[in-house]
Amino acid sequence: MSDLVRLTLHPSGVAEIVINRPERHNAMTLNMYESLLALVAECEQNTSVRCILFRGAGGKSFISGTDIAYFKDFRDGRDGVTYEAFVERVIDTIERIAVPTVAVIDGWAVGGGLALTTACDFRVCSDGSRFGAPIAKTLSNTLSSRNLARLQAALGVPRVKRMLLLAEYVTAQEALACGYVYEVCSQSALEEAAHSLAQRLVALSLVTQQAVKESLRRIVVEQRLDDEDLIEAVYGSDNFKNAVASFTSGASKK
């Protein structure tokens, strides 16, 4: 496991995965992506984990995307197809995590970092944070249609066009105003805000959260409306039965 990607398990049921490469603004290598996937799998196998926080170390960047050195060996467009398929595997894994996820942004969330934070359920950020993918000004590459669909659902087409066609950044306050960010706070208050949100999520019904997350993923990314399996799983769960029994028992005593 790479020391550049670290996992902390808190007694509260919250797991925290930290990208720890601040000297490169937390730019990701392929090995770091693989370490990230391995830690996510470890969290998913641990039934005590009820929420996962993702953050970048250093106070300047969440994730600044893939390390540009990786692209030096590209020979033709097929290398780009392979790369985007790899990125999709990472983002799809984050998006499919059964428990709620929170991106904790302190600084720049750029390129692959923007895609990863968008795949999370909630985002909290410091007031100096910025969101963007200035690829029209830097690498002259593109994003996959699936990642564009995620961005469009989260930010709307006009903002996505500004970010990609004009290489503009969305500020923390603008992200808050459009609902992309759940909370903006000072840098010193960011950790407390993230854990406070995580504890709210941990206290609520996981079966409901799982079903809603998967339904929204299908709608946004796959344009699917099939949900019989999700409905059956929720209404057949012990959580639902116990909640109904508790509610009706309490109502009968009034």
KAFENFEN-V415902 format. One record per pair of residues at least 6 apart in sequence whose ideal C-beta (glycine too) atoms are under 6 Angstrom apart, sorted by sequence separation. I is the first residue (numbers start at 0). J is the second residue. D is the distance in whole Angstrom. If there is no record, write none. Layout:
i=I j=J d=D
i=I j=J d=D
This chain:
i=8 j=14 d=5
i=42 j=48 d=5
i=55 j=61 d=4
i=116 j=122 d=6
i=134 j=140 d=5
i=161 j=167 d=5
i=174 j=180 d=4
i=217 j=223 d=4
i=18 j=25 d=4
i=55 j=62 d=6
i=7 j=15 d=4
i=108 j=116 d=5
i=151 j=159 d=6
i=175 j=183 d=5
i=184 j=192 d=5
i=42 j=51 d=6
i=150 j=159 d=5
i=6 j=16 d=5
i=182 j=192 d=5
i=5 j=17 d=5
i=171 j=183 d=5
i=214 j=226 d=6
i=4 j=18 d=6
i=5 j=19 d=6
i=102 j=116 d=4
i=214 j=229 d=6
i=3 j=19 d=5
i=213 j=229 d=6
i=3 j=20 d=5
i=102 j=119 d=4
i=113 j=130 d=6
i=100 j=119 d=4
i=113 j=132 d=5
i=210 j=229 d=5
i=100 j=120 d=5
i=101 j=121 d=5
i=102 j=122 d=5
i=103 j=123 d=6
i=104 j=124 d=4
i=105 j=125 d=5
i=99 j=120 d=5
i=16 j=38 d=5
i=93 j=115 d=6
i=106 j=128 d=6
i=107 j=129 d=5
i=108 j=130 d=5
i=109 j=131 d=6
i=110 j=132 d=5
i=210 j=233 d=5
i=90 j=114 d=5
i=94 j=118 d=4
i=104 j=128 d=5
i=93 j=118 d=4
i=154 j=179 d=6
i=153 j=179 d=5
i=4 j=31 d=5
i=206 j=233 d=5
i=3 j=31 d=5
i=14 j=42 d=5
i=90 j=118 d=5
i=1 j=30 d=6
i=1 j=31 d=6
i=4 j=34 d=4
i=25 j=55 d=4
i=132 j=162 d=6
i=136 j=166 d=4
i=206 j=236 d=5
i=4 j=35 d=5
i=131 j=162 d=5
i=132 j=163 d=6
i=135 j=166 d=5
i=6 j=38 d=5
i=114 j=146 d=5
i=117 j=149 d=5
i=206 j=238 d=5
i=1 j=34 d=4
i=117 j=150 d=6
i=133 j=166 d=4
i=0 j=34 d=6
i=14 j=48 d=5
i=204 j=238 d=6
i=12 j=47 d=6
i=21 j=56 d=5
i=25 j=60 d=5
i=21 j=57 d=3
i=24 j=60 d=4
i=117 j=153 d=5
i=12 j=49 d=4
i=13 j=50 d=5
i=14 j=51 d=5
i=15 j=52 d=5
i=16 j=53 d=5
i=17 j=54 d=6
i=18 j=55 d=5
i=19 j=56 d=4
i=25 j=62 d=5
i=26 j=63 d=5
i=131 j=168 d=4
i=25 j=63 d=6
i=27 j=65 d=5
i=28 j=66 d=5
i=17 j=56 d=6
i=24 j=63 d=4
i=129 j=168 d=4
i=130 j=169 d=4
i=26 j=66 d=4
i=61 j=104 d=4
i=128 j=171 d=5
i=18 j=62 d=6
i=63 j=107 d=6
i=130 j=174 d=6
i=64 j=109 d=5
i=126 j=171 d=5
i=60 j=106 d=4
i=63 j=109 d=5
i=64 j=110 d=3
i=65 j=111 d=5
i=58 j=105 d=5
i=59 j=106 d=4
i=60 j=107 d=5
i=61 j=108 d=4
i=64 j=111 d=4
i=124 j=171 d=5
i=50 j=98 d=6
i=64 j=112 d=6
i=49 j=98 d=5
i=50 j=99 d=5
i=51 j=100 d=5
i=52 j=101 d=5
i=53 j=102 d=5
i=54 j=103 d=4
i=63 j=112 d=6
i=62 j=112 d=3
i=52 j=103 d=5
i=61 j=112 d=5
i=39 j=92 d=6
i=62 j=115 d=6
i=36 j=92 d=6
i=87 j=143 d=6
i=124 j=180 d=5
i=32 j=89 d=5
i=126 j=183 d=5
i=87 j=145 d=6
i=122 j=180 d=5
i=123 j=181 d=6
i=122 j=181 d=6
i=123 j=182 d=5
i=124 j=183 d=6
i=83 j=143 d=5
i=121 j=181 d=5
i=125 j=186 d=4
i=125 j=189 d=5
i=152 j=219 d=4
i=123 j=192 d=5
i=123 j=193 d=5
i=148 j=219 d=6
i=148 j=220 d=6
i=145 j=220 d=5
i=105 j=189 d=6
i=103 j=193 d=4
i=101 j=193 d=6
i=101 j=196 d=6
i=101 j=197 d=6
i=99 j=200 d=4
i=99 j=208 d=6
i=97 j=209 d=5
i=94 j=216 d=6
i=52 j=193 d=6
i=50 j=197 d=4
i=50 j=200 d=5
i=50 j=201 d=5
i=49 j=201 d=4
i=13 j=197 d=5
i=12 j=201 d=5
